[in-house]
Amino acid sequence: MTLTPILQFGTSRFLQAHADLFLTEGTEALGPVTVVQSSGDAGRAGRLGALAQGFQVRVQGIENGQPVRRAVHVTSVVRTLSTATDWPEVCRIGAHEARIILSNTSEKGLVAQPADGGAVFDQAMSWPAKLTHLLRARHQAGGAPVQIMPTELVAQNGQVLRARVLDLARALDGAFAEWVAGQVFVTSLVDRIVSAALEPAGAVAEPYALWAIQDCPGLILPVRHPAVQVVADLGPIERRKLYILNLGHSWLVSQWRARGGADHVRDLLADPAWRGALQAVYADEVLPVFAAAGDASAPDYVAQTLDRFANPYLDHRLSDIAQNHAEKLERRIGAFLAWAADLGLAGRQPRLTAALKEG
């Protein structure tokens, strides 16, 4: 069996059209991937099994003013497992093969669970607890240091995950916790609209893609690719994505839930009234906050975002964006309003304030 230096937790269509695709398209790839389903969802067994057979990602949209439609056959995934049925093998790979542990288990996967404090692995654990027990297996096997790369949309995701794992490790074993403290937890930010899944595996995505990785000592790049950028500070990139692109999505969903309308983002943006309303939110309530923070690139990012929303080739459903809507509102709009208040601009965002209150 081929060795897999990258151990990926998460089977989402996003990862298929993002990291897995980059590892196929790019250069100097660290190696092939073992994908692990961490949820144990038996309903996704078909997708899991199909990933290692190779799958297609269709890239469709507008790039530099020109239509883009291309298909990529992704071959970076060579093995698939599940934490629910294959935990010993997952631990073997984690202990002896992996150089990078990559994850995108969604924000839900990060939520602490009652089982997290257990002394042995339990499928009911959250992702940080599962990772803790995986790292414990590596430590007990005398494994070399390993790099952990979460891509969940959480500010400072690497440091957040590190803190959670360290807390759990201290409760298990002091020497193990000291070893965990020496591992590299990388903070990164990912961005690509992936609008639809293909069956049994694969996805449809826009041309735009970004994997911004915060530089740190000992950093190992999984691959070299135009979408992979190493930066000194993720803060400005993170704020633009969260408070422009993601905020715009959630504001549209709040209006759509209240008023009804088309099923896809592109169709809302094709309606002058909807597009005008979103542009007004950006112009009147969002961009003044970025200007106060000294971010001169925000207007260009807004223009790019509007073009991405209007992409005629993507079936980006409002119902998909509406999943976990209340949590997204707090993280995207609630946090933005708090940032505006910190900058002395409280009370100047009536549309966003109303969306947050109405949920």
C-alpha positions as CSV (number, residue, x, y, z in Angstrom):
1,M,0.0,0.0,0.0
2,T,1.3,3.5,-0.9
3,L,2.4,5.6,2.0
4,T,0.3,8.7,2.7
5,P,2.1,11.6,4.3
6,I,-1.1,13.6,4.4
7,L,-3.9,12.3,6.7
8,Q,-7.1,14.2,5.9
9,F,-10.1,14.3,8.2
10,G,-13.2,15.3,6.4
11,T,-14.9,14.1,3.2
12,S,-16.7,17.4,2.2
13,R,-17.0,18.5,-1.4
14,F,-15.1,21.6,-0.3
15,L,-11.9,19.6,0.5
16,Q,-12.4,17.7,-2.8
17,A,-12.3,21.0,-4.8
18,H,-9.7,22.6,-2.6
19,A,-6.8,20.8,-0.9
20,D,-7.3,17.5,-2.8
21,L,-7.5,19.3,-6.1
22,F,-4.4,21.5,-5.3
23,L,-2.4,18.3,-4.5
24,T,-3.2,17.0,-8.0
25,E,-2.7,20.2,-9.9
26,G,0.3,21.6,-8.0
27,T,4.0,20.9,-7.8
28,E,6.2,19.5,-5.0
29,A,3.2,17.8,-3.4
30,L,4.1,16.2,-0.1
31,G,2.4,13.0,-1.2
32,P,-0.9,11.3,-1.6
33,V,-3.7,11.4,0.9
34,T,-5.6,9.1,3.2
35,V,-9.1,10.6,3.8
36,V,-10.8,9.7,7.0
37,Q,-14.5,10.2,7.6
38,S,-14.7,11.5,11.2
39,S,-18.5,11.7,11.6
40,G,-19.2,8.0,11.2
41,D,-22.2,8.8,8.9
42,A,-23.1,5.6,7.2
43,G,-25.1,7.5,4.7
44,R,-21.8,8.8,3.2
45,A,-20.2,5.5,2.8
46,G,-20.6,5.6,-1.0
47,R,-18.9,8.9,-1.3
48,L,-16.1,7.7,1.0
49,G,-15.5,4.6,-1.1
50,A,-15.5,6.5,-4.4
51,L,-12.9,9.1,-3.4
52,A,-9.9,6.7,-3.8
53,Q,-11.1,5.8,-7.3
54,G,-10.4,9.4,-8.5
55,F,-13.1,12.0,-9.0
56,Q,-13.9,15.0,-11.1
57,V,-14.0,18.7,-10.1
58,R,-15.7,21.0,-12.5
59,V,-14.4,24.5,-12.4
60,Q,-16.9,27.0,-13.8
61,G,-17.1,30.8,-13.7
62,I,-15.7,34.1,-14.8
63,E,-12.0,34.7,-14.5
64,N,-10.3,37.9,-15.8
65,G,-13.5,38.8,-17.6
66,Q,-13.6,35.5,-19.5
67,P,-15.8,32.5,-19.0
68,V,-14.0,29.4,-17.6
69,R,-15.2,25.9,-17.8
70,R,-12.8,23.0,-17.2
71,A,-12.7,19.7,-15.5
72,V,-9.9,18.2,-13.4
73,H,-9.5,14.6,-12.6
74,V,-8.3,14.5,-8.9
75,T,-6.1,11.6,-8.1
76,S,-4.4,12.7,-4.8
77,V,-6.6,10.4,-2.6
78,V,-5.4,6.8,-2.5
79,R,-7.1,5.4,0.6
80,T,-10.2,6.1,2.6
81,L,-11.2,5.1,6.2
82,S,-13.7,5.9,8.9
83,T,-13.1,6.6,12.6
84,A,-16.2,4.6,13.4
85,T,-14.9,1.4,11.8
86,D,-11.2,1.7,11.2
87,W,-9.8,3.5,14.2
88,P,-6.8,1.1,14.7
89,E,-5.7,1.6,11.1
90,V,-6.3,5.4,11.4
91,C,-3.9,5.4,14.4
92,R,-1.3,3.3,12.5
93,I,-1.2,5.8,9.7
94,G,-1.3,8.7,12.1
95,A,1.6,7.2,14.0
96,H,3.9,6.0,11.2
97,E,3.0,7.6,7.9
98,A,1.5,11.1,8.4
99,R,3.6,14.2,8.2
100,I,0.6,16.5,8.0
101,I,-2.8,16.0,9.6
102,L,-5.3,18.1,7.7
103,S,-8.9,18.7,8.8
104,N,-12.1,20.4,7.7
105,T,-14.8,18.8,10.0
106,S,-17.0,22.0,10.0
107,E,-17.5,24.2,12.9
108,K,-19.9,21.6,14.3
109,G,-17.1,19.1,14.6
110,L,-15.2,21.4,16.9
111,V,-18.1,21.6,19.5
112,A,-17.1,19.9,22.8
113,Q,-19.0,16.7,23.5
114,P,-19.7,14.8,26.8
115,A,-17.5,12.0,25.7
116,D,-14.4,14.2,25.2
117,G,-13.1,13.6,28.7
118,G,-12.8,9.8,28.3
119,A,-9.5,8.0,28.7
120,V,-10.0,6.0,25.6
121,F,-11.2,6.8,22.1
122,D,-15.0,7.1,21.6
123,Q,-16.7,7.8,18.3
124,A,-19.0,10.3,20.1
125,M,-16.0,12.6,20.8
126,S,-15.5,15.9,19.1
127,W,-12.8,16.4,16.4
128,P,-10.3,17.9,18.9
129,A,-10.8,14.9,21.3
130,K,-10.3,12.4,18.4
131,L,-7.2,14.3,17.4
132,T,-5.9,14.1,20.9
133,H,-6.2,10.3,21.0
134,L,-4.7,10.1,17.5
135,L,-1.7,12.1,18.6
136,R,-1.4,10.0,21.8
137,A,-1.1,6.9,19.6
138,R,1.7,8.6,17.7
139,H,3.4,9.7,20.9
140,Q,3.2,6.2,22.4
141,A,4.7,4.8,19.2
142,G,7.7,7.2,19.4
143,G,6.5,9.0,16.3
144,A,8.4,12.1,15.0
145,P,6.8,15.5,15.2
146,V,3.8,16.1,13.0
147,Q,2.1,19.2,11.5
148,I,-1.6,19.8,12.2
149,M,-3.4,22.0,9.7
150,P,-7.0,22.7,10.5
151,T,-9.0,24.6,7.8
152,E,-12.2,25.0,9.7
153,L,-13.6,28.6,9.4
154,V,-12.6,29.7,12.9
155,A,-10.4,32.7,13.6
156,Q,-6.9,31.5,14.5
157,N,-8.0,28.0,13.9
158,G,-4.5,26.5,14.5
159,Q,-4.2,28.1,17.9
160,V,-7.8,27.3,18.9
161,L,-7.3,23.7,18.1
162,R,-3.9,23.6,19.8
163,A,-5.4,25.0,23.0
164,R,-8.2,22.4,23.0
165,V,-5.9,19.5,22.4
166,L,-3.5,20.6,25.1
167,D,-6.3,20.9,27.6
168,L,-7.4,17.3,26.8
169,A,-3.8,16.0,26.7
170,R,-3.0,17.4,30.2
171,A,-5.9,15.5,31.6
172,L,-4.4,12.3,30.2
173,D,-0.7,12.4,30.6
174,G,1.8,15.2,31.5
175,A,4.6,13.8,29.3
176,F,2.2,13.5,26.4
177,A,0.9,17.1,26.9
178,E,4.5,18.3,26.8
179,W,5.0,16.4,23.5
180,V,1.8,18.0,22.1
181,A,3.1,21.4,23.0
182,G,6.1,20.8,20.7
183,Q,4.0,20.0,17.6
184,V,3.3,22.6,14.8
185,F,-0.3,23.7,14.7
186,V,-0.7,25.8,11.6
187,T,-3.3,28.6,11.3
188,S,-4.8,29.0,7.8
189,L,-7.7,30.4,5.9
190,V,-9.5,28.8,3.0
191,D,-11.8,30.3,0.4
192,R,-13.6,28.8,-2.6
193,I,-17.3,28.6,-3.4
194,V,-18.1,24.9,-4.0
195,S,-21.7,24.9,-5.0
196,A,-22.6,21.3,-5.7
197,A,-21.5,17.7,-5.1
198,L,-21.1,15.2,-8.0
199,E,-22.0,11.6,-7.5
200,P,-20.6,9.4,-6.2
201,A,-17.7,11.9,-5.5
202,G,-16.5,15.2,-6.9
203,A,-17.7,18.8,-6.9
204,V,-18.5,21.9,-8.9
205,A,-16.5,25.0,-7.9
206,E,-15.8,28.5,-9.0
207,P,-12.4,29.5,-10.5
208,Y,-11.4,31.6,-7.5
209,A,-9.5,29.7,-4.8
210,L,-7.3,30.6,-1.8
211,W,-5.4,28.7,0.9
212,A,-3.7,31.4,2.9
213,I,-1.3,29.9,5.4
214,Q,0.2,31.9,8.2
215,D,4.0,31.5,8.3
216,C,5.5,29.9,11.4
217,P,8.8,28.1,12.4
218,G,9.0,24.6,10.9
219,L,6.2,25.1,8.4
220,I,5.8,22.3,5.9
221,L,4.0,23.2,2.7
222,P,1.7,20.4,1.5
223,V,2.0,21.6,-2.1
224,R,3.0,24.5,-4.3
225,H,0.1,25.9,-6.1
226,P,-1.0,29.4,-7.2
227,A,-3.9,29.3,-4.7
228,V,-1.6,28.5,-1.8
229,Q,-0.1,31.6,-0.2
230,V,2.2,31.9,2.8
231,V,1.6,35.2,4.6
232,A,2.9,36.8,7.7
233,D,-0.5,37.9,9.0
234,L,-3.8,36.3,8.2
235,G,-5.8,39.0,9.9
236,P,-6.6,41.3,7.0
237,I,-7.5,38.3,4.7
238,E,-9.6,36.7,7.3
239,R,-11.6,39.9,8.0
240,R,-12.3,40.5,4.3
241,K,-13.5,37.0,3.8
242,L,-15.6,36.8,6.9
243,Y,-17.0,40.3,6.9
244,I,-17.5,40.8,3.2
245,L,-18.0,37.5,1.4
246,N,-19.5,35.4,4.3
247,L,-21.4,38.4,5.7
248,G,-22.9,39.0,2.3
249,H,-24.0,35.4,2.0
250,S,-25.7,35.4,5.5
251,W,-27.3,38.8,4.9
252,L,-28.8,37.5,1.6
253,V,-30.1,34.4,3.5
254,S,-31.7,36.5,6.2
255,Q,-33.6,38.5,3.5
256,W,-34.4,35.4,1.5
257,R,-35.9,33.7,4.6
258,A,-38.0,36.7,5.4
259,R,-39.1,37.6,1.8
260,G,-38.7,34.5,-0.3
261,G,-37.2,34.7,-3.7
262,A,-35.0,32.7,-6.1
263,D,-33.3,29.5,-4.9
264,H,-29.8,30.5,-6.1
265,V,-27.4,33.3,-5.2
266,R,-26.8,34.0,-8.9
267,D,-30.5,34.6,-9.5
268,L,-30.8,37.1,-6.6
269,L,-27.8,39.0,-8.0
270,A,-29.4,39.0,-11.5
271,D,-32.3,40.9,-9.9
272,P,-31.4,44.7,-9.8
273,A,-33.4,45.2,-6.6
274,W,-31.6,42.4,-4.7
275,R,-28.2,43.4,-6.1
276,G,-28.8,47.0,-5.3
277,A,-29.8,46.2,-1.7
278,L,-26.6,44.1,-1.2
279,Q,-24.5,46.8,-2.7
280,A,-26.1,49.3,-0.4
281,V,-25.2,47.2,2.6
282,Y,-21.6,47.0,1.5
283,A,-21.3,50.7,0.6
284,D,-23.2,52.1,3.6
285,E,-22.5,49.6,6.4
286,V,-19.5,47.5,5.6
287,L,-16.9,49.5,3.7
288,P,-16.9,52.5,6.2
289,V,-15.7,50.0,8.9
290,F,-12.9,48.7,6.7
291,A,-11.9,52.3,5.8
292,A,-11.8,53.1,9.5
293,A,-9.5,50.1,10.0
294,G,-7.2,51.3,7.2
295,D,-8.0,48.5,4.7
296,A,-7.8,50.1,1.3
297,S,-8.2,46.8,-0.6
298,A,-11.8,46.2,0.7
299,P,-13.6,48.0,-2.2
300,D,-11.8,45.8,-4.7
301,Y,-12.7,42.7,-2.7
302,V,-16.4,43.8,-2.6
303,A,-16.4,44.1,-6.4
304,Q,-14.8,40.7,-6.8
305,T,-17.3,39.3,-4.3
306,L,-20.3,40.6,-6.3
307,D,-18.9,39.0,-9.4
308,R,-18.4,35.7,-7.6
309,F,-22.0,35.8,-6.3
310,A,-23.2,36.5,-9.8
311,N,-21.3,33.5,-11.4
312,P,-23.8,32.2,-13.9
313,Y,-22.4,28.7,-13.8
314,L,-22.8,27.9,-10.1
315,D,-25.9,26.4,-8.6
316,H,-25.1,28.0,-5.2
317,R,-28.3,27.4,-3.2
318,L,-29.5,29.7,-0.5
319,S,-30.8,26.7,1.4
320,D,-27.2,25.3,1.6
321,I,-25.9,28.6,2.9
322,A,-28.8,28.7,5.4
323,Q,-27.5,25.6,7.2
324,N,-26.5,26.6,10.8
325,H,-27.8,30.1,10.0
326,A,-28.0,31.4,13.6
327,E,-24.4,30.4,14.3
328,K,-23.2,32.0,11.1
329,L,-25.1,35.2,11.8
330,E,-23.3,35.5,15.2
331,R,-19.9,34.8,13.7
332,R,-20.3,36.9,10.5
333,I,-22.6,39.7,11.4
334,G,-22.6,39.8,15.2
335,A,-18.8,39.8,15.3
336,F,-18.7,42.5,12.5
337,L,-20.9,44.8,14.5
338,A,-18.7,44.3,17.6
339,W,-15.7,45.2,15.4
340,A,-17.5,48.3,14.2
341,A,-18.2,49.3,17.8
342,D,-14.6,48.9,18.7
343,L,-13.7,51.3,15.8
344,G,-16.2,53.9,17.1
345,L,-18.9,53.2,14.4
346,A,-21.6,51.5,16.6
347,G,-25.2,52.1,15.5
348,R,-24.4,52.8,11.9
349,Q,-25.4,49.4,10.5
350,P,-29.2,49.3,10.7
351,R,-29.7,46.6,8.0
352,L,-27.1,44.3,9.5
353,T,-28.4,44.9,13.0
354,A,-31.9,44.0,11.9
355,A,-30.7,40.8,10.2
356,L,-28.9,39.7,13.4
357,K,-32.0,40.4,15.6
358,E,-34.4,38.6,13.2
359,G,-32.1,35.6,13.0
